[in-house]
Every structure is written in C-alpha cells, then in structure tokens.
C-alpha cells in the first residue's frame, strides 16, 4: 500500500474508533439504564470524551492504526491487549480523580463499554483486514533476471503472505 493509501487507511481506522467509542457508550447507557434521555447522555458524553481522547492516543502509541500491525494478527492482539490494559488503568485514575467533582463513578458503564467496544473493534478490524489483504488490491510485479537487491526485497521463505513470490533458480552457464 502506498503512503497516501496508508494515511487514508489509518484515518479511516481512527475515525471508525471514534464512532465505535461513542456507539459503545450509547449501548452501555442503554443496557445499564434501559433507556437514554438527553439529560443522561449530556451527563456522560462530555466526561467520556476526555477519556476517549486519551484512549485514542494510547491506541496510536501502540501502532493500532498501522496497516502492517493489522495484518499481523499476533502483533495486533498483543498490542490491543497492552493498550487496553493501559486504557483501563487510565480510566480508573481518570474517574477516581474526576468523580468527586462530577458525582459520577461509572464502573458498570465502563465495563459494558469496554465489552461493546472490544467486540465491535475486532469485528470492524477483521472485516477491514479482509478488504486490505484482498488479492484485488495487490499489485503484481514480475522480476526477470537476477539482482542482489532482490534478495533483500523478497521474503526468504514462502511463509510471508504479504508477498506472493516464486523463485526459480537457474544455474549460470546452462541454458
């Protein structure tokens, strides 16, 4: 994927995370209270907005908006788990510090929000990875001849699924 494509992809992931965070908050409030009033939403969304901003920074710090991380499931899950652990710690501190001022300690809402967000996050990311990893989006390149630089560019084995490389070894002097 080229640089512009990577930036568009990263921005798409970033904005989808923002939407998922607020939809998860909406779902958590609905599940917790059975209905959502304007007053209830007005009480929660400003407080959670500051928290969401911190969470998005942590997601960025753990490269969750990079396409190479999204394609590598092990790195992706590992980075998401670490980022989420840090985000939960930040949320606890955030609400502990702000609770006396807001009279709001949303432990249950936070737990429901995390479940909703994580499920939606993995669903959306796995769907986007299928689109990104689609063979229709790949560019085909054929190298004819030998160049030492190709040894660095092409994978050493066929386990690297980012390249569909075939090697043919022809000995010099034989035709």
C-alpha positions as CSV (number, residue, x, y, z in Angstrom):
1,X,0.0,0.0,0.0
2,X,1.4,3.4,-0.9
3,X,1.9,6.3,1.6
4,X,-1.3,8.1,0.7
5,X,-3.2,4.8,0.9
6,X,-1.7,4.1,4.3
7,X,-2.7,7.5,5.6
8,X,-6.2,7.1,4.4
9,X,-6.4,3.7,5.9
10,X,-5.1,5.0,9.2
11,X,-7.5,7.9,9.3
12,X,-10.4,5.5,8.4
13,X,-9.4,3.3,11.4
14,X,-9.1,6.4,13.7
15,X,-12.5,7.8,12.8
16,X,-14.1,4.3,13.0
17,X,-12.7,4.0,16.5
18,X,-14.2,7.4,17.5
19,X,-17.6,6.3,16.2
20,X,-17.3,2.9,17.9
21,X,-16.4,4.5,21.2
22,X,-19.5,6.8,21.2
23,X,-21.7,4.0,19.9
24,X,-20.4,1.7,22.7
25,X,-21.1,4.5,25.3
26,X,-24.6,4.8,23.9
27,X,-25.1,1.0,24.1
28,X,-23.7,0.8,27.6
29,X,-26.0,3.6,28.8
30,X,-29.0,1.9,27.1
31,X,-28.1,-1.5,28.7
32,X,-27.4,0.0,32.1
33,X,-30.5,2.3,32.4
34,X,-32.9,0.7,29.9
35,X,-33.4,4.0,28.1
36,X,-31.4,7.0,27.2
37,X,-32.6,10.5,27.9
38,X,-31.0,13.7,26.7
39,X,-30.0,14.5,30.3
40,X,-28.4,11.1,30.8
41,X,-26.4,11.5,27.6
42,X,-25.5,15.1,28.5
43,X,-24.2,13.9,31.8
44,X,-21.9,11.1,30.3
45,X,-20.6,12.1,26.9
46,X,-18.5,15.2,27.9
47,X,-16.8,13.2,30.7
48,X,-16.1,10.2,28.4
49,X,-14.9,12.4,25.6
50,X,-11.7,13.3,27.6
51,X,-11.2,9.6,28.4
52,X,-11.7,8.6,24.7
53,X,-9.1,11.2,23.6
54,X,-6.6,9.6,26.0
55,X,-7.5,6.1,24.8
56,X,-7.0,7.1,21.1
57,X,-3.6,8.4,21.9
58,X,-2.7,5.1,23.6
59,X,-4.0,3.2,20.5
60,X,-1.8,5.3,18.3
61,X,1.2,4.8,20.5
62,X,0.7,1.0,20.2
63,X,0.5,1.3,16.4
64,X,-3.1,0.1,16.1
65,X,-3.6,2.4,13.2
66,X,-0.8,0.9,11.1
67,X,-1.8,-1.5,8.4
68,X,1.3,-3.8,8.9
69,X,0.2,-4.3,12.5
70,X,-3.4,-5.0,11.5
71,X,-2.3,-7.7,9.0
72,X,-0.2,-9.5,11.6
73,X,-2.8,-11.0,14.0
74,X,-0.4,-11.9,16.8
75,X,1.2,-8.4,17.0
76,X,-2.3,-6.8,16.6
77,X,-3.8,-8.8,19.5
78,X,-0.8,-8.3,21.7
79,X,-0.7,-4.5,21.0
80,X,-4.5,-4.3,21.6
81,X,-4.3,-6.2,24.9
82,X,-1.5,-3.9,26.1
83,X,-3.2,-0.8,25.0
84,X,-6.5,-1.9,26.6
85,X,-4.8,-2.7,29.9
86,X,-3.2,0.8,30.0
87,X,-6.6,2.3,28.9
88,X,-8.4,0.6,31.8
89,X,-5.8,1.9,34.3
90,X,-6.1,5.4,32.8
91,X,-9.9,5.1,33.1
92,X,-9.7,4.1,36.7
93,X,-7.4,7.1,37.5
94,X,-9.5,9.4,35.3
95,X,-12.7,8.7,37.1
96,X,-11.1,8.5,40.5
97,X,-9.7,12.0,40.0
98,X,-12.9,13.4,38.4
99,X,-15.5,11.5,40.5
100,X,-15.6,13.9,43.4
101,X,-16.2,16.8,41.0
102,X,-18.9,15.1,38.9
103,X,-20.6,12.8,41.4
104,X,-20.3,10.1,38.7
105,X,-18.5,6.8,39.2
106,X,-19.4,4.8,36.1
107,X,-17.8,1.4,36.9
108,X,-20.6,-0.7,35.3
109,X,-20.9,1.6,32.3
110,X,-17.2,1.4,31.8
111,X,-17.2,-2.4,31.9
112,X,-20.1,-2.6,29.4
113,X,-18.5,0.0,27.2
114,X,-15.2,-2.0,27.1
115,X,-17.1,-5.2,26.1
116,X,-19.1,-3.5,23.4
117,X,-16.1,-1.6,22.1
118,X,-13.8,-4.6,22.0
119,X,-16.3,-6.8,20.2
120,X,-17.1,-4.0,17.6
121,X,-13.4,-3.2,17.4
122,X,-12.4,-6.8,16.5
123,X,-15.3,-7.2,14.1
124,X,-14.6,-4.0,12.2
125,X,-10.8,-4.6,12.2
126,X,-11.1,-8.2,10.9
127,X,-13.5,-7.0,8.2
128,X,-11.1,-4.2,7.2
129,X,-8.2,-6.6,7.2
130,X,-10.0,-8.8,4.7
131,X,-10.5,-5.8,2.5
132,X,-6.9,-4.7,2.8
133,X,-5.5,-8.1,2.3
134,X,-7.7,-8.8,-0.7
135,X,-5.8,-10.0,-3.7
136,X,-7.7,-7.5,-5.8
137,X,-5.9,-4.7,-4.0
138,X,-2.4,-6.1,-4.5
139,X,-0.2,-5.0,-7.3
140,X,1.5,-7.7,-9.3
141,X,5.2,-7.3,-10.2
142,X,7.3,-9.7,-12.2
143,X,11.1,-9.6,-11.8
144,X,13.1,-11.2,-14.6
145,X,16.8,-11.7,-14.1
146,X,18.9,-11.5,-11.0
147,X,19.8,-8.5,-9.0
148,X,21.3,-8.7,-5.5
149,X,18.8,-6.1,-4.3
150,X,16.0,-8.6,-4.9
151,X,17.4,-10.8,-2.2
152,X,16.7,-8.0,0.3
153,X,13.3,-7.2,-1.1
154,X,11.8,-10.6,-1.5
155,X,11.0,-12.8,1.5
156,X,13.4,-15.5,2.5
157,X,10.7,-18.2,2.6
158,X,7.1,-18.7,1.4
159,X,5.6,-18.1,4.8
160,X,5.4,-14.4,4.3
161,X,1.9,-13.9,3.0
162,X,2.4,-10.3,2.1
163,X,4.3,-11.4,-0.9
164,X,3.3,-13.9,-3.5
165,X,6.8,-14.7,-4.6
166,X,8.0,-17.6,-6.7
167,X,11.7,-18.2,-7.2
168,X,13.3,-20.1,-10.0
169,X,16.9,-20.9,-9.6
170,X,18.8,-21.3,-12.8
171,X,22.5,-22.1,-12.8
172,X,24.8,-19.9,-14.8
173,X,26.1,-21.3,-18.0
174,X,23.3,-23.7,-18.5
175,X,20.6,-22.9,-21.0
